[in-house]
Amino acid sequence: MKLGQLPTDLQSLICDFAWKTDLPRVRSSLKTILMLKTLKLPCNFYHGMVWSWAEQRYMSNPLVMFFPVNDFNILFNGTRIRNILFQLDFRKRVVKHCGTRVNWLEKFDICWTFYVQFALFYRILEKLTVNPYCPTYTKELSRSGSRFWSSGFPMGLL
């Protein structure tokens, strides 16, 4: 039997027992997590482990093993995303098409949804034939590969 088939009162009891929160918050969080999974953003944009205030410990990212999240900023690796942003060459027309570097940095501080928008834009840039990176980073890529991919994140589970 699925959780949605149970009476609302029983669903609330299960949510309170399993995650120490109410049913509307669980539904809202689950809806957002499922939306993020369907977008298939680059895995290096996410943290592998996130802090859970309810459990008072680090847990697997909710994209891998669900638990309700209040602040979706904790899912995203802001430092790595900003580093990727700094490697893009904003002198090129295709890169500055969606705004300046400063514009993106200001947006990141406003809301987590701008991380999603940047990830979608970044995915488009990767598919273009034009190299979107600065010349110094292009040399680094040809010599040793990308510095932004790290082992340890269960990429196959996304």
Secondary structure, DSSP 8 states (H G I E B T S, - for coil): --GGGS-HHHHHHHHHHHHSS-HHHHHHHHHHHHHHHHHT--GGGB-SEEEETTTTEEEE-TTTS----S-GGGGB-HHHHHHHHHHB-TTSHHHHTT--HHHHHHHHHH-THHHHHHHHHHHHHHHSSS--B-HHHHHHHHHH--SS--TTS-GGG-
